[in-house]
Amino acid sequence: MITEKQDSAVRSKPEADQAKKPPKRRRASRKVRMLEEALEAEQGKSKEYLSRLKYLQADFDNYRKRMVREFQEVTQRSNERLIASVLNVVDDLERAIETGRKTENTDALLEGVEMVYKNLYGLLEREGLTRIKAIGKPFDPNMHEILAKVPTDDHDDGIVIEEARKGFIFKGKVMRPSVVMISSKKEGSEEK
């Protein structure tokens, strides 16, 4: 048999203490190790996600800069094309001016200026500009500005009867409204 002294000597050894740890402590230290390993794994994932995010941000910034640059290039090419077309009209105007200085024939000069006008208007139409047709139409505040109301019995109330300045639409958007005179009923006239 083991005496009490022997038993206490055996228990004082650290190994004996480890072997005799209660099962709860062993489970707790195992859980702590598992949690530490899980934490390390999650920290690794976090670093990887952060790295990916930084690359995505850099890619997006590069994409945005490229789009801005491409938009500027497209705008510049479009402007160059328009300027080249307008230069043709300028050439026609210069020829008309030279012809006007050299000739007494005003009909030839007028014909040349009309040709230049048609070329310029054709150029603007090809670019998407259309004229607002106002005369005879009901007043539309989105397309017209009222210069004056003209009392008359010849037209219904609010009909455009005269255009002081032409209006234009560019690709569906009003660039410049027509300045118009509209009809109004004369004072004292009765509706029929």
C-alpha positions, 0 to 999 in steps of 0.5 A: 500500500501507498502511504500518505507521504508517498501519495503526496510526493506523487501528487506534487509532480507536475506531470501527475497534476496534468494527468489528473486535471479535471476533464473540464479544463482539458476541454476548455484548453482544447476549445481555446486552441480551436478558437485561436486557430479559427481566429487565425483563419478568419484573419487570413481571410480578412487580409485576402478580402482587403487585398482583393478590395484594394485591387478592385478599387484600383481597377475601378479607378483605372476604368473611370479614368479610361472612360473619361479619357475616351469620352473626351476623345469622342467629343473631340472627334465629333467636334472636329467633324462638325468644324470640318463641315462648317469650314466648307460653309465658310468657304462657300460664304467667302466665295459668295462675298468675292462674287458680290464684290466682283459683279453687279448682278445681285441675282447671282449674289442672292443665289449664292447666299441661298445656296450657302444657307441651304448647305448650312441648314442641311449640315445642321439637319444631318447633325440632328437639328430640326426646325419647330413648325409653329405657324397654325399650331396651338401655342405650346409653352414648351416650344414657344415664347409669346411675343404678343397676343393679337386680337383677331376673329380669323383664328381660334384663341391661342393659335400661333399666327406669326413667328418672329424668331424660328425655334429649333429642336436638337435630337429631341430637346428644345434648343431654342423656342420659337418666339411667336405671336398668338391669336386672342379673341377681340374684346366684345366678340362672342364665341359662336 
